[in-house]
Amino acid sequence: MFCVRSWLAVALVLAFFAGSVQAASIVGDTVEIWGVAQSNGGETLRDTVVVVDPGIEYTATIVQTDIYNLDIGPSSIVLDTLSGWFSPWFNSGFPETTLEVRDIDVPGMPGLVIGGVSMIFSDTIVPEAGAPLNYPAFSSSNVSFTDHSVILQTGPYSFPTGSRVQIDITFVPEPGTATLLVFGGFGAALIVRRRAPSQSQRSRF
């Protein structure tokens, strides 16, 4: 009976937290938008924004022309191209150009980190004309992540007008938090056991 109660308590604690993870939202968080250039490996902080929903957090502009919007939602990042642009290839020895959203946190839930990302994108996004011959097609491998950032490799690709990249983010408890949850569940089970009357005690009533 104790074993059943133990696992039931653990399951209830984990189920409660799983529901919270599914409802995790970065709306209200302050994030940083960075560009890392292949030309020289330099990093540029493009903007620091508060995530709102609905609303566009960032618009990239070249020579007074808006080229794309970056819409950060509760658990997604969407790049919509307004005017065709491309990220050029540089034979510099540095990694390809990236667009990065950093310092992503879930307000009110500091124990959550990014545990996975998936991407939907327009098939019109292709290597730009100056890219090396047979350069890999744009694919889901162009997006990666750390605990608190999402990295999109934009170089050396061409993004035509109307193209879209949507990145969906999955949050998970960081390892330390997950361990505490499990021990917390067992702790709850022990409390339940101590409070529950034994068979001999029940027979007295």
Residue pairs with C-beta under 8 A, 6 or more apart in sequence:
2 189
2 193
5 189
5 192
5 193
5 196
6 185
6 186
6 189
6 190
6 193
7 189
8 189
9 185
9 186
9 188
9 189
9 192
10 182
10 185
10 186
10 188
10 189
11 185
12 185
12 188
13 181
13 184
13 185
13 188
14 181
14 182
14 185
17 173
17 181
20 109
21 112
21 171
21 172
21 173
24 74
24 75
24 106
24 109
24 112
24 171
25 53
25 74
25 75
25 106
25 107
26 51
26 72
26 74
26 75
26 104
26 105
26 106
26 107
26 169
27 51
27 52
27 53
27 73
27 74
27 107
28 50
28 51
28 107
29 50
29 51
29 103
29 104
29 105
29 106
29 107
30 48
30 49
30 50
30 51
30 103
31 48
31 49
31 51
31 57
31 72
31 101
31 102
31 103
31 104
32 45
32 47
32 48
32 101
32 102
32 103
33 45
33 46
33 47
33 48
33 49
33 57
33 58
33 70
33 99
33 100
33 101
33 102
34 43
34 44
34 45
34 46
34 99
34 100
34 101
34 102
35 43
35 44
35 46
35 97
35 98
35 99
35 100
36 42
36 43
36 44
36 95
36 97
36 98
36 100
37 43
37 44
37 90
37 94
37 97
38 87
38 88
38 89
38 90
38 92
38 94
38 95
38 96
38 97
38 155
38 156
39 90
39 92
39 94
39 97
40 92
40 94
41 92
41 94
41 95
46 58
46 60
47 57
47 58
49 57
49 58
49 72
50 57
51 57
51 72
51 73
53 73
53 74
55 71
56 69
56 70
56 71
57 70
57 71
57 72
58 69
58 70
59 66
59 68
59 69
59 70
59 82
60 66
60 67
60 68
60 69
60 70
60 85
61 67
62 85
65 83
66 82
66 83
67 81
67 82
67 83
67 84
67 85
68 79
68 80
68 81
68 82
68 83
68 85
68 159
69 78
69 79
69 80
69 82
70 77
70 78
70 79
70 101
71 77
71 78
71 80
72 78
72 101
75 168
75 169
75 170
75 171
76 166
76 167
76 168
76 169
77 101
77 150
77 152
77 166
77 167
77 169
78 164
78 165
78 166
78 167
79 99
79 152
79 159
79 164
79 165
79 166
80 163
80 164
81 159
81 160
81 161
81 162
81 163
81 164
82 161
83 161
84 158
84 159
84 160
84 161
85 158
85 159
86 128
86 156
86 157
86 158
86 159
87 96
87 97
87 128
87 154
87 155
87 156
87 157
88 97
88 128
88 130
88 155
88 156
89 96
89 128
89 130
89 131
89 132
89 135
89 155
89 156
96 153
96 154
96 155
96 156
97 153
97 154
97 155
97 156
98 151
98 152
98 153
98 154
98 155
99 151
99 152
99 154
100 149
100 150
100 151
100 152
101 149
101 150
102 148
102 149
103 148
103 149
104 114
104 148
104 149
104 150
104 169
105 112
105 148
106 112
106 171
109 171
111 173
111 174
111 176
111 177
112 171
112 172
112 173
112 174
112 177
113 147
113 148
113 171
113 172
113 173
113 174
114 145
114 146
114 147
114 148
114 149
114 150
114 169
114 170
114 171
114 172
115 170
115 171
115 172
116 145
116 169
116 170
116 172
117 143
117 144
117 145
117 150
117 167
117 168
117 169
117 170
118 140
118 167
118 168
118 170
119 140
119 142
119 143
119 165
119 166
119 167
119 168
120 164
120 165
120 166
120 168
121 138
121 163
121 164
121 165
121 166
122 160
122 162
122 163
122 164
122 165
124 160
124 162
124 163
125 138
125 157
125 158
125 159
125 160
125 163
125 165
126 137
126 138
126 157
126 158
127 135
127 136
127 137
127 138
127 156
127 157
127 158
128 156
128 157
128 158
129 158
130 156
131 156
131 157
135 156
138 157
142 152
142 153
142 154
142 157
143 150
143 151
143 152
143 153
143 167
144 150
144 151
144 153
145 151
145 169
147 174
150 167
150 169
152 165
152 167
159 165
172 178
173 181
